[in-house]
Amino acid sequence: MPDKTEEFYKKLKSQLEDTALWPTTYLYKFIVKTDAVKIKQVEGIFNNMGAVINTKASKNGKYTSVSINVRMKNPDAVILKYKEVAEKVEGVISL
């Protein structure tokens, strides 16, 4: 994994530890090209977790944002999900 990506996750973990009491509800946001398969891939990663998932197409319909509210047990669990999405869904943008 590139150093910049590792550094990003290290910084995110520190911020999450400082700003929330765990476990807590966490909001993930992803952007994918509007493609039912890609959207289902993102949703599937959070399957059986009690997640509330909302999708919204961009103005021109080319991209879809996927917002996921889900209870996570700690910052490491949050980061694992980000990595899983990045690994399994081609071209996803994590916000």
Contacts in CASP RR format, 6 or more apart in sequence:
PFRMAT RR
TARGET T0000
AUTHOR 0000-0000-0000
METHOD contacts of the structure
MODEL  1
MPDKTEEFYKKLKSQLEDTALWPTTYLYKFIVKTDAVKIKQVEGIFNNMG
AVINTKASKNGKYTSVSINVRMKNPDAVILKYKEVAEKVEGVISL
9 79 0 8 1.000
9 82 0 8 1.000
9 83 0 8 1.000
12 75 0 8 1.000
12 78 0 8 1.000
12 79 0 8 1.000
12 82 0 8 1.000
13 75 0 8 1.000
13 76 0 8 1.000
13 79 0 8 1.000
16 75 0 8 1.000
16 78 0 8 1.000
17 75 0 8 1.000
20 26 0 8 1.000
22 72 0 8 1.000
22 73 0 8 1.000
22 74 0 8 1.000
22 75 0 8 1.000
23 71 0 8 1.000
23 72 0 8 1.000
23 73 0 8 1.000
23 74 0 8 1.000
24 71 0 8 1.000
24 72 0 8 1.000
25 69 0 8 1.000
25 70 0 8 1.000
25 71 0 8 1.000
25 72 0 8 1.000
26 69 0 8 1.000
26 70 0 8 1.000
26 71 0 8 1.000
26 72 0 8 1.000
26 78 0 8 1.000
27 67 0 8 1.000
27 68 0 8 1.000
27 69 0 8 1.000
28 46 0 8 1.000
28 66 0 8 1.000
28 67 0 8 1.000
28 68 0 8 1.000
28 70 0 8 1.000
28 81 0 8 1.000
28 82 0 8 1.000
28 85 0 8 1.000
28 94 0 8 1.000
29 65 0 8 1.000
29 66 0 8 1.000
29 67 0 8 1.000
29 68 0 8 1.000
29 94 0 8 1.000
29 95 0 8 1.000
30 42 0 8 1.000
30 65 0 8 1.000
30 66 0 8 1.000
30 68 0 8 1.000
30 85 0 8 1.000
30 89 0 8 1.000
30 92 0 8 1.000
30 93 0 8 1.000
30 94 0 8 1.000
30 95 0 8 1.000
31 63 0 8 1.000
31 64 0 8 1.000
31 65 0 8 1.000
31 66 0 8 1.000
31 92 0 8 1.000
31 93 0 8 1.000
31 95 0 8 1.000
32 38 0 8 1.000
32 39 0 8 1.000
32 42 0 8 1.000
32 63 0 8 1.000
32 64 0 8 1.000
32 66 0 8 1.000
32 89 0 8 1.000
32 91 0 8 1.000
32 92 0 8 1.000
32 93 0 8 1.000
33 62 0 8 1.000
33 63 0 8 1.000
33 64 0 8 1.000
33 91 0 8 1.000
34 57 0 8 1.000
34 58 0 8 1.000
34 61 0 8 1.000
34 62 0 8 1.000
34 63 0 8 1.000
34 64 0 8 1.000
38 89 0 8 1.000
38 90 0 8 1.000
38 91 0 8 1.000
38 92 0 8 1.000
39 55 0 8 1.000
39 64 0 8 1.000
39 66 0 8 1.000
41 88 0 8 1.000
41 89 0 8 1.000
42 66 0 8 1.000
42 68 0 8 1.000
42 85 0 8 1.000
42 89 0 8 1.000
42 92 0 8 1.000
43 53 0 8 1.000
43 66 0 8 1.000
43 68 0 8 1.000
45 81 0 8 1.000
45 84 0 8 1.000
45 85 0 8 1.000
45 88 0 8 1.000
45 89 0 8 1.000
46 53 0 8 1.000
46 68 0 8 1.000
46 70 0 8 1.000
46 81 0 8 1.000
49 70 0 8 1.000
49 71 0 8 1.000
50 70 0 8 1.000
50 71 0 8 1.000
51 68 0 8 1.000
51 69 0 8 1.000
51 70 0 8 1.000
52 68 0 8 1.000
52 69 0 8 1.000
52 70 0 8 1.000
53 66 0 8 1.000
53 67 0 8 1.000
53 68 0 8 1.000
53 69 0 8 1.000
54 66 0 8 1.000
54 67 0 8 1.000
54 68 0 8 1.000
55 64 0 8 1.000
55 65 0 8 1.000
55 66 0 8 1.000
55 67 0 8 1.000
56 64 0 8 1.000
56 65 0 8 1.000
56 67 0 8 1.000
57 63 0 8 1.000
57 64 0 8 1.000
58 64 0 8 1.000
58 65 0 8 1.000
72 78 0 8 1.000
72 81 0 8 1.000
82 94 0 8 1.000
85 92 0 8 1.000
85 94 0 8 1.000
86 92 0 8 1.000
86 94 0 8 1.000
END
